[in-house]
Amino acid sequence: QVQPAESGGGVVQAGDSLTLSCSVSGGTFVVDDMVAWYRQAPGKEREVIGTITWGAGSRNYAASMRCRFTIYRNYHENRAWLHMNGLKPEDTAIYSCKVQRDSVVCWGQGTQITVSS
């Protein structure tokens, strides 16, 4: 069973940095998993931030996310991370983790980030 769970959201000030984590509730990541981070701002479509393969750690980012967002994973902690620098009010959104394992795609519930100016 793959049930992603995000943590680390909250209210921050513009310019702050923040790191979110994604774990698998009741289980562990496996080598073939692909972890993706998404966000959905109020009134907007959900957009992908980037992905990382659990085994090789290969990363891909949406073009608009490359400058301030970093995705990484830690085997020992069994977590994937999304680190964000220089947060702006327009980064206010619900951030979600998605895990794809073979043909199964599972989403976490998401965590809210609010960036105040």
C-alpha positions in Angstrom: 0.0 0.0 0.0 1.3 3.5 -0.9 -0.2 6.3 1.0 1.8 9.5 0.8 1.8 11.9 3.7 3.1 15.5 3.5 4.3 17.6 6.4 5.9 20.9 6.9 3.4 23.5 5.7 2.4 26.6 7.5 2.4 30.4 7.3 5.7 32.1 6.4 6.9 35.5 5.4 7.9 36.5 1.9 11.5 35.7 1.4 11.6 32.8 3.8 12.6 29.3 3.0 10.7 26.2 3.8 11.1 22.5 3.4 8.2 20.0 3.0 8.6 16.3 3.4 6.7 13.4 1.9 6.7 9.9 3.5 4.8 6.7 2.8 2.3 6.2 5.7 2.7 2.7 7.1 5.3 1.7 4.6 8.5 2.6 2.7 9.5 3.8 -0.7 10.8 1.3 -3.1 13.4 1.6 -5.8 11.0 1.9 -8.7 8.9 4.6 -7.1 8.6 8.0 -8.7 7.8 10.9 -6.4 6.3 14.1 -7.7 5.5 17.4 -6.0 2.5 19.5 -7.2 0.8 22.6 -6.0 -2.5 24.2 -6.5 -3.1 27.9 -5.8 -6.5 29.3 -5.1 -8.5 29.5 -8.2 -5.8 27.9 -10.4 -5.1 24.6 -11.9 -2.8 22.2 -10.2 0.7 22.4 -11.5 3.7 20.1 -11.3 6.8 21.3 -9.5 9.1 18.4 -10.3 9.8 14.7 -9.9 12.4 12.5 -8.4 13.0 8.8 -8.9 13.5 7.0 -5.6 16.2 4.6 -6.9 18.5 6.8 -8.9 17.5 10.1 -7.5 17.0 11.6 -11.0 15.2 14.9 -10.9 13.2 16.9 -13.3 11.6 20.2 -12.8 9.0 22.4 -14.4 10.8 25.2 -16.1 9.3 27.9 -13.9 10.3 26.0 -10.7 14.0 25.4 -11.3 15.4 28.5 -9.7 13.9 28.4 -6.3 12.7 24.8 -5.7 14.8 21.7 -5.0 13.6 18.1 -4.7 15.7 15.4 -3.0 15.2 12.2 -1.2 16.9 10.5 1.8 17.1 6.8 1.9 17.7 6.5 5.6 14.9 8.8 6.6 12.6 7.3 4.0 11.4 10.7 2.9 11.3 12.9 -0.2 11.7 16.6 0.4 10.8 19.8 -1.4 12.9 22.7 -0.4 11.8 26.2 -1.4 13.8 29.4 -1.3 12.7 33.0 -1.5 9.0 32.3 -1.1 6.6 34.8 -2.5 2.9 35.5 -1.9 2.1 33.9 -5.2 3.6 30.6 -3.9 0.6 30.4 -1.5 -1.0 27.0 -2.4 -1.7 23.5 -1.3 1.4 21.4 -1.9 0.9 17.7 -2.6 3.1 14.7 -3.0 2.3 12.0 -5.5 3.8 8.6 -5.6 3.7 6.4 -8.7 4.5 2.7 -8.2 4.1 0.6 -11.3 0.7 1.6 -12.6 -0.6 2.8 -9.2 -0.7 6.5 -8.5 -1.4 7.7 -5.0 -1.8 11.2 -3.7 -1.2 12.7 -0.3 -3.8 15.0 1.3 -1.6 18.0 0.7 -0.3 20.7 3.0 -1.1 24.4 3.0 1.6 27.0 2.6 0.6 30.6 3.0 3.2 33.3 2.2 2.4 36.7 3.7 3.9 39.9 2.3 
